[in-house]
Amino acid sequence: MRGVALALGALLIALLCVSERAQAQSSVTIVFTGDLMLGRSLEEAALARNDPFFAFRHVAELLQSADLTVGNLECVLSDLGAPAHKRYPLRCAQALEALRWAGFDVLSLANNHAMDFGSEALLDTIKRLRSVGIATVGAGVNIQAARAPAVLLSNGVRVAFLGYVNVPQDGPPFFFRNDLTAATATSAGVAWASADSDGMAMIQADVRAARALADVVIVLLHAGYEYARAPNEVQRTLAYAAMDAGATAVIGAHPHVLQGVQRYRDGIIAYSLGNFAFDMTVDTSAALRMVITAQGMQRYEWLPIVIGSYGQPRMATPEQAARILKALERLSAQLN
């Protein structure tokens, strides 16, 4: 009997080892997009065609193919509230089903448009997104909620997402104070990260706390100068702080154009993914596909896209893709 017991014990240990190795090797594919602004032309085109999924009609296969799909929602998803006194208050109250259908799992609200229609619209946006299973980061009912991570389990790997914003103040004619949209202990708003010791300490504390809950931490950072092809000092400072604290990747937004990728420690900093679905003059961009395991990032690749009429994205042709990838290679070389 003792021999049988020993044999069973050895078998159990072997099975546990196999299970642990399988879990360690489990991978998660994440697709990150640039800015999503589904109002204005995109909303009008969707309504005119009676096609609620118009914005993502040509990229749905890409977005839905990932284990996790992540983006930056650059508009309010609510019909509540009054517009802020600024040049471009952005909203789209009709895009909830499009985002769900496209497969988005996490959306960052840490940006300079999350409070365009006040705290009531922000909280309604969060409520509506979460009602269809889309997690949000970077904004909330107070600063504690805005700094809280979204932790998702995929293929046995726990991935935590955090979101922060620090952008320049809006220029004339309104000179809107973006930093005044920051959440406080008693008021709703965004997770504003100042580019000083306090902001760095906040990000590092959050990353370390998230590391205790997850295998991998990814920080979504909204910073930089619009239309700049190189990161500014704020982007670098906050990204380095996150990576030094244990983040696997920092994924950036706000410049509206692509910036390069910097290899840092055992991960990457993608300073700006540009636009993805947005009716601006920018007509080329790329999504970023990353493969991770519980041990961190394994590989990444750019997925070139073009932005057509109304701000609708589609996959780039081979010729267009070659030009986009060449530009990204040049931008990244300057960082590495």
Secondary structure, 3 states (H helix, E strand, C coil): CHHHHHHHHHHHHHHHHHHHHHHHHCCEEEEEEEEECCCHHHHHHHHHCCCCCHHHCCCHHHHHCCCEEEEEECCECCCCCCCCCCCCCCECCCCHHHHHHHCCCEEECCCCCCCCCHHHHHHHHHHHHHHCCCEEECEECCHHHHHCCEEEEECCEEEEEEEEEECCCCCCCCCCCHHHHECCCCCCEECECCCCHHHHHHHHHHHHHHHCCCCEEEEEEEECCCCCCCCCHHHHHHHHHHHHCCCCEEEEECCCCECCEEEECCEEEECCECEEECCCCCCEEEEEEEEEECCEEEEEEEEEEEECHHHCEEECCHHHHHHHHHHHHHHHHCCC
